[in-house]
């Protein structure tokens, strides 16, 4: 797959998601392929990122959720409270999110994040930078700005 004239290698795929990596940018892209990702498949995709980071440095991650139509709080809680702190320690601190163009989805994300911070404290996201963008191309362009 090519974005902004940069080649991204397919690392992992299943019926729900794909994972790509670009060596030059040290960037991974997690791409939701379906309207819903079961939690076991969701965890597998991000654990593949964890495996990849052991071999290749990943400083930036794009999570393209545009195909999602279901918000799943247990997946989001695992992603924020368990997975992100682990990869933060391995150097993955810039997270780019591309949300579906659905007002209710964005509100669900904000409410979900609020609940996670209430449960785990603000420190859970310390050192992690989250950027909301409209496209993969925009995220790549923003790398030079951040």
CORQUI-V798240 format. One record per residue. RES is the residue in one letter. PSI is psi in whole degrees, 0 to 359 (* if undefined). NEAR is the number of other C-alpha atoms within 8 Angstrom. D_LAST is the distance of its C-alpha to the last C-alpha in whole Angstrom. Layout:
BEGIN
res:psi:near:d_last
RES:PSI:NEAR:D_LAST
RES:PSI:NEAR:D_LAST
END
This chain:
BEGIN
res:psi:near:d_last
X:142:6:24
X:133:7:22
X:135:9:19
X:41:6:17
X:21:5:20
X:135:7:19
X:130:8:21
X:127:10:21
X:134:8:24
X:122:10:26
X:323:8:26
X:145:9:28
X:149:9:29
X:183:6:32
X:343:6:33
X:337:11:30
X:165:13:27
X:149:15:25
X:127:14:23
X:158:12:21
X:141:12:20
X:121:12:18
X:319:7:19
X:315:5:17
X:347:6:13
X:49:12:14
X:138:13:14
X:150:13:17
X:123:12:18
X:122:13:20
X:116:10:22
X:128:15:25
X:345:10:28
X:173:10:30
X:341:9:31
X:141:9:31
X:114:11:30
X:146:6:32
X:323:8:31
X:319:6:33
X:323:9:31
X:310:10:28
X:318:10:28
X:315:8:29
X:313:13:26
X:332:9:23
X:332:8:26
X:323:9:26
X:317:10:22
X:318:9:23
X:316:8:26
X:320:9:23
X:340:10:21
X:334:7:24
X:319:6:25
X:136:8:21
X:136:9:18
X:115:11:15
X:339:10:12
X:140:13:11
X:133:13:13
X:128:14:14
X:105:12:17
X:104:14:19
X:13:11:22
X:332:9:23
X:347:10:26
X:142:13:27
X:2:8:30
X:129:7:30
X:130:9:28
X:103:6:29
X:318:7:29
X:324:7:30
X:315:10:27
X:320:9:25
X:315:11:26
X:316:9:26
X:313:10:23
X:311:12:21
X:332:11:24
X:305:9:25
X:311:10:23
X:316:10:19
X:327:11:20
X:312:8:22
X:334:11:19
X:317:11:17
X:341:7:19
X:7:7:19
X:357:9:15
X:101:12:14
X:344:11:12
X:117:11:9
X:120:13:11
X:131:13:11
X:136:12:15
X:109:14:17
X:156:13:20
X:153:11:23
X:65:6:24
X:119:7:27
X:317:6:26
X:329:6:28
X:315:13:26
X:319:10:23
X:321:8:25
X:320:9:26
X:313:9:23
X:316:8:23
X:319:8:26
X:317:11:26
X:319:8:23
X:315:8:25
X:320:8:28
X:316:12:26
X:321:10:24
X:319:8:28
X:318:6:29
X:346:9:27
X:159:8:25
X:332:8:22
X:341:6:21
X:331:10:21
X:10:9:17
X:129:6:17
X:0:6:14
X:131:9:13
X:123:7:9
X:128:8:11
X:133:8:10
X:125:8:13
X:169:11:13
X:342:7:16
X:164:8:16
X:320:11:15
X:318:8:15
X:319:9:12
X:315:11:10
X:316:9:10
X:325:8:10
X:344:8:6
X:322:7:5
X:341:6:6
X:335:5:4
X:*:4:0
END
